[in-house]
């Protein structure tokens, strides 16, 4: 008797916890696919970076143009124009992050907030 395969509903379910920005990381939006798991991203510090997809995300998480991602910066290598994509956010996670950023900027009166398109 053949065993039944169970289907996973990962793409439709909501994640309970997702990664937030820490030191050495920035939020970014993918603007262009360059091929070979590399993308051009505009980051929340208004710098355009060439970013590669992290190794354990390749062939598991598909990154597309206009996705909001978390980018790890190359620290101490004097390469401010490169980074590594470490997380791709789902649409409801993006809304939560936008709400947090708007709340923080209202408190701090900082006009350099990054607006996701």
Order of alpha helices (4+ residues) and beta strands (2+ residues): beta-beta-beta-beta-beta-alpha
